[in-house]
Amino acid sequence: MPKLPVLSGEELIKLLKKAGFIVVRQKGSHVSLQKEDYKTVVPVHSELAKGTLLGIMKQCGLTKEALEGLIRG
């Protein structure tokens, strides 16, 4: 199983957009994204904590392998 990457909030938002998520709104340093039945909020921090990243991935229905695929291209 691949190791969880270290990502910033902005990097994760770009990857989620690549996966088909759209930005619904931004309030302060938090961005809300949505795709079909999946909704999540990403904090725009310089580095996301591992637990935060795992929670967002769970809300989005993404596996570590799927996230790795988005990062590669």
Contacts in CASP RR format, 6 or more apart in sequence:
PFRMAT RR
TARGET T0000
AUTHOR 0000-0000-0000
METHOD contacts of the structure
MODEL  1
MPKLPVLSGEELIKLLKKAGFIVVRQKGSHVSLQKEDYKTVVPVHSELAK
GTLLGIMKQCGLTKEALEGLIRG
1 64 0 8 1.000
1 65 0 8 1.000
2 64 0 8 1.000
2 65 0 8 1.000
2 68 0 8 1.000
4 50 0 8 1.000
4 53 0 8 1.000
4 54 0 8 1.000
4 64 0 8 1.000
5 67 0 8 1.000
5 68 0 8 1.000
5 71 0 8 1.000
6 47 0 8 1.000
6 48 0 8 1.000
7 15 0 8 1.000
7 47 0 8 1.000
7 48 0 8 1.000
7 53 0 8 1.000
8 44 0 8 1.000
8 45 0 8 1.000
8 46 0 8 1.000
8 47 0 8 1.000
8 48 0 8 1.000
9 42 0 8 1.000
9 43 0 8 1.000
9 44 0 8 1.000
9 45 0 8 1.000
9 46 0 8 1.000
9 48 0 8 1.000
10 44 0 8 1.000
12 42 0 8 1.000
12 48 0 8 1.000
12 53 0 8 1.000
12 56 0 8 1.000
13 23 0 8 1.000
13 31 0 8 1.000
13 33 0 8 1.000
13 42 0 8 1.000
13 44 0 8 1.000
15 67 0 8 1.000
15 70 0 8 1.000
15 71 0 8 1.000
16 33 0 8 1.000
16 35 0 8 1.000
16 40 0 8 1.000
16 42 0 8 1.000
16 60 0 8 1.000
17 23 0 8 1.000
17 33 0 8 1.000
18 70 0 8 1.000
18 73 0 8 1.000
19 35 0 8 1.000
19 60 0 8 1.000
19 62 0 8 1.000
19 66 0 8 1.000
19 70 0 8 1.000
20 35 0 8 1.000
21 33 0 8 1.000
21 34 0 8 1.000
21 35 0 8 1.000
21 38 0 8 1.000
21 40 0 8 1.000
21 60 0 8 1.000
22 33 0 8 1.000
22 34 0 8 1.000
22 35 0 8 1.000
23 31 0 8 1.000
23 32 0 8 1.000
23 33 0 8 1.000
24 32 0 8 1.000
24 33 0 8 1.000
24 34 0 8 1.000
24 39 0 8 1.000
25 31 0 8 1.000
25 32 0 8 1.000
26 32 0 8 1.000
29 43 0 8 1.000
29 44 0 8 1.000
29 45 0 8 1.000
30 41 0 8 1.000
30 42 0 8 1.000
30 43 0 8 1.000
30 44 0 8 1.000
31 41 0 8 1.000
31 42 0 8 1.000
31 44 0 8 1.000
32 39 0 8 1.000
32 40 0 8 1.000
32 41 0 8 1.000
33 39 0 8 1.000
33 40 0 8 1.000
33 41 0 8 1.000
33 42 0 8 1.000
34 40 0 8 1.000
35 60 0 8 1.000
38 59 0 8 1.000
38 60 0 8 1.000
38 61 0 8 1.000
39 59 0 8 1.000
40 56 0 8 1.000
40 59 0 8 1.000
40 60 0 8 1.000
41 56 0 8 1.000
42 48 0 8 1.000
42 56 0 8 1.000
43 52 0 8 1.000
48 56 0 8 1.000
57 63 0 8 1.000
57 64 0 8 1.000
57 67 0 8 1.000
62 70 0 8 1.000
END
